[in-house]
Amino acid sequence: MELLLFFILGMVFSLSVLGIAYLSIKVLMPIYAWGGIIVGALMVIFGLGWSGSSFLEDIPQSGAMGLAVFCMPGMLLIAFVWRKFAPKNIKI
């Protein structure tokens, strides 16, 4: 089961890298905005890995903490950076 978890995490990481690369071509933002989006995406992926492995090890409190401490700030960082720096009328 752990191998499936890490395979899925690898796929999510690869898709997020491809998605960010596609967005970097389509959207003009400053370099520090892209840094914020990349850090936020890494925080979300780290939180998903943390919570998935904690749930597999039968420690659900640690899994919930991983979602709350890593995923939520990562998603908020991505949302705030996108709202601040992305152009208002963008067609993706």
N, C-alpha and C positions, 0 to 999 in steps of 0.2 A: 504494500500500500504506500510506503514511503517513496518508492521509486516512481510511482504514478504521480504523487504530489510534486516531486522535484521535476518530473518531466513537464507537468502542466505549468509549474512556475517558470521553467525555461521557455516554454511557448509564450506565456504572458509577457516575459521580459523581451523576447524577440519581437513580438507584436507591438509592444510599447516603444521600442527603439525605432521600428519602422514607422509607427504613427508619428512620433516626434520628428523624425527625419522628413516625412511628408509635410508636416505642418511648417517646418522650418523653411521649406521651399515656397509654400503658399502664403505664409503670413510674415510680414516684416515687423519684427520686434527687436528691442535692444538686447544685447548679449546677456545682461544680467537678468532679463525676463526669462530668457531660455534657460539660464542657470536655475532659476526658481522652479520652472516647470520640470526640469530634469531631477532636481532634488526632491520635489514633491512626488514624482513618479517612483523614484527609488524608495522613498519612505513608504508608499503604498505597497509596493512589491515586497519590501522587507516585512511589513506588518502582516501581509497575507501569508508569507512563509513562516513567520513566527507563530501566528495563530493556527495555521494548518498543522504544523509539527506539534504544537502543544495539544491540540485536540486529538491527534493520533496517539500521543503519549498519555492520554486520559487526565490531562490537567486543564479543564475548561476555564478556570479562573485566569490562568496565564494567557490562554488564547483570547479571551475577551479583553484582557489588558493590552495585548498586542494590537488588537483592532482599535481600541480607544486611544492608545498612546502613539501609535505610529501611523495607522491608516487615516484616522480623522484629521490630524494636522497636515498630512500630505495632501489630502483632498482639498482642504481649506486653502493651503498654499497655492495649489494649482488654480483653484477658482479665483482667488484674490489676484494673482498675477495675470490671469487671462482677462479678468474684468478690468484691470487697471491699464494693461498695455496693448491688448488686442484691438485692432480697428473695429469700429462699430458696425459697419456694413460689409461684412466679409462673406464671401461665397466660397465654401470649402468643397 
